[in-house]
């Protein structure tokens, strides 16, 4: 069976990330978070859209906590598997999250309100692998690709340096993020 290039990269990246030790995962996540807090896009944004991480994604729990401390509005994604679309809902505490499919934590609809795309000033876009041009290889669901077509604010991705790779094929609908923060550097995309 021929694995497509993207699926092959996904598989290899998941394997590489699985080898990241817990101490390094915590250390790199902490460095990335502290770099983020100094970034002007973070400092200017009053409303952020951010994923609830699950390992081995860069830890966003500490970032969400910091956002609340700084008085920012935090909106977390809720997937609609039927339409493969995302909406973002305001959370004010972690207890407003529930575990849905794949063990992902999502906002509980009855306890949260929707935040419209135009109200989010900084959107954190998850992915498995990135190029230095800001293109991302997601987890394969296409949720963010669809959301980004109707989102015009700033986008940012948090990644471990091993997730930045030279290239993969880009399709015409792929939308790059405007910045990638890794544990080594900040990559600003033109």
C-alpha positions in Angstrom: 0.0 0.0 0.0 1.4 3.4 -1.0 1.3 5.9 1.8 0.8 9.4 0.5 3.6 11.9 1.2 1.6 13.8 3.7 0.6 10.6 5.6 4.1 9.4 5.6 5.3 12.7 7.1 2.5 12.6 9.6 3.5 9.1 10.6 7.2 10.0 10.9 6.5 13.1 12.9 4.2 11.3 15.3 7.0 8.8 15.9 9.6 11.6 16.4 7.3 13.4 18.8 6.7 10.2 20.7 10.4 10.0 21.5 10.4 13.5 23.2 11.0 12.8 26.9 8.6 14.3 29.4 11.3 16.6 30.9 12.2 18.0 27.4 8.5 18.3 26.5 7.9 20.4 29.6 11.1 22.4 29.2 10.5 23.2 25.5 6.9 24.1 26.1 8.0 26.5 28.9 10.5 28.2 26.6 7.9 28.5 23.8 5.4 30.0 26.2 7.8 32.5 27.6 8.8 33.6 24.1 5.1 34.0 23.2 4.5 36.3 26.2 7.1 38.7 24.9 5.6 38.7 21.4 3.7 41.8 20.4 0.9 39.8 18.7 0.2 38.2 22.1 0.6 41.5 24.0 -1.9 43.3 21.7 -4.5 40.5 21.6 -7.4 40.8 24.0 -9.3 37.8 22.6 -7.4 34.6 21.6 -8.5 31.4 20.0 -6.4 28.5 21.3 -6.5 24.7 21.3 -6.6 22.6 24.4 -3.3 20.7 23.9 -2.8 17.0 24.3 0.6 15.6 24.4 2.8 15.7 22.3 1.4 19.1 21.2 3.1 22.1 22.8 1.4 22.5 26.2 -1.2 25.3 26.0 -2.6 24.9 29.6 0.0 27.2 31.0 -0.6 29.7 28.2 -4.4 29.7 28.8 -3.7 30.3 32.5 -1.5 33.2 31.7 -4.1 34.6 29.3 -6.7 34.6 32.1 -4.2 36.2 34.5 -3.7 39.0 31.9 -7.4 39.5 31.5 -7.6 38.1 28.0 -10.7 36.4 26.7 -9.9 32.7 25.9 -11.9 30.9 23.2 -11.4 27.2 22.7 -12.4 25.1 19.6 -15.4 22.9 19.4 -15.5 20.5 16.5 -18.6 19.6 14.6 -17.7 16.1 13.1 -20.8 16.1 10.9 -19.8 19.2 9.0 -16.1 19.0 9.8 -16.3 22.6 11.0 -14.9 24.4 14.0 -16.4 27.0 16.3 -14.7 28.8 19.2 -16.4 29.2 22.6 -15.3 31.3 25.5 -14.0 29.5 28.5 -13.2 31.0 31.9 -12.1 27.9 33.7 -10.9 24.4 32.8 -13.9 22.8 34.4 -15.9 24.1 31.4 -14.3 21.5 29.2 -15.4 17.9 28.6 -13.7 15.0 26.9 -15.2 14.2 23.5 -14.0 11.9 20.7 -10.3 11.0 20.6 -10.0 12.2 24.2 -9.9 15.8 23.0 -11.2 18.3 25.5 -13.8 20.8 24.2 -16.0 23.5 25.7 -19.3 22.3 27.2 -21.9 24.0 25.0 -24.3 24.7 27.9 -21.6 26.5 29.9 -20.0 28.6 27.2 -20.8 31.1 24.5 -19.6 31.3 20.9 -17.0 33.8 19.9 -17.2 34.8 16.3 -14.1 34.6 14.0 -14.0 38.4 13.5 -13.8 38.9 17.3 -10.7 36.6 17.7 -7.5 38.8 17.4 -5.0 36.0 17.6 -5.7 32.4 16.5 -3.4 29.6 17.6 -3.3 27.1 14.7 -2.2 23.5 15.6 -0.3 21.2 13.3 2.1 18.2 13.1 4.7 19.7 10.8 5.5 23.2 9.4 7.7 24.7 6.8 9.6 28.0 7.2 7.1 29.5 4.8 4.3 29.0 7.4 2.6 26.1 5.7 1.3 23.5 8.1 0.5 19.8 7.9 -2.4 19.3 10.2 -3.8 16.1 11.7 -5.8 15.3 8.6 -9.3 16.5 9.6 -9.2 19.7 7.6 -11.0 21.6 10.4 -8.5 24.5 10.6 -8.2 24.7 6.8 -11.9 25.4 6.6 -11.9 27.8 9.5 -8.9 29.8 8.2 -10.8 30.6 5.0 -13.2 32.8 7.0 -10.7 34.2 9.5 -8.8 37.4 8.8 -6.9 38.0 12.1 -3.4 37.1 13.1 -2.4 33.5 13.2 0.4 31.8 15.2 1.6 28.3 15.6 3.6 26.8 18.5 6.0 24.0 17.6 9.0 22.1 18.8 11.9 22.7 16.5 11.8 19.2 15.2 8.4 19.9 13.7 9.8 22.5 11.3 10.8 20.6 8.2 12.3 21.6 4.8 9.1 21.0 2.7 6.1 19.0 1.8 3.7 19.5 -1.1 1.4 22.4 -0.7 -2.0 22.6 -2.2 -3.6 25.7 -3.5 -6.1 25.9 -0.6 -3.3 25.8 2.0 -3.2 29.0 4.0 0.1 29.7 5.8 0.2 31.0 9.4 1.9 34.4 10.0 4.3 33.2 12.8 5.7 30.1 14.2 7.3 30.1 17.7 9.6 27.2 18.5 11.9 26.4 21.4 14.8 27.8 19.3 13.4 30.7 17.4 10.5 32.9 16.2 9.8 32.4 12.5 8.0 35.4 11.0 6.4 34.8 7.7 6.1 37.6 5.2 
